[in-house]
Amino acid sequence: MGFFKRLFGICSTRPPADPGCWSNQVNHVVIDAARAPELGSPGGAVRLEGQGLSQRILVIRGDDGKAHAFVNTCTHGGRRIDPLPGTPAIRCCSIGKATFSYDGKIVSGPAKGPLTVLAVREEAGRIIVLLTPASDKSRSDSMVGTSAARG
């Protein structure tokens, strides 16, 4: 079955079991960690789609114990990505098996460029994912406090 899942681009990561565990807040996503048990231990992951998001997002609890987030699109063929259990890596769900490190860099495979990494912080039982690339973090951090008032 693994071969056919990759052939058809079917990823292993599912949306959260509790669809109400997250919300799109204009320029960031807020996940209630208590309502997202999938992110409670290393290797866990959820994919976030819909709710007005302009792009799919993959959020993982890395083997380093930290939350990480990525635009959920492989740079090889545009398919979704999944965490690679037991390693600090992300892999495309397609036949090419493009593999990336948590910082988005290509480790192996036919990817055409790095993944887009999104800045994440954890506070007060929430996982906050900024919807701008991590390289734009300083600009986004200044906007987080104002988005709730607008949104």
Secondary structure, 3 states (H helix, E strand, C coil): CHHHHHHCCCCCCCCCCCHHHEEECCCEEEEEHHHCHHHCCCCCEEEECCCCCCCCEEEEECCCCCEEEEECCCCCCCCCEEEECCCCEEEECCCCCCEEECCCCEEECCCCCCCCEEEEEEECCEEEEEEEEHHHHHHHHHHHHHHHHHC
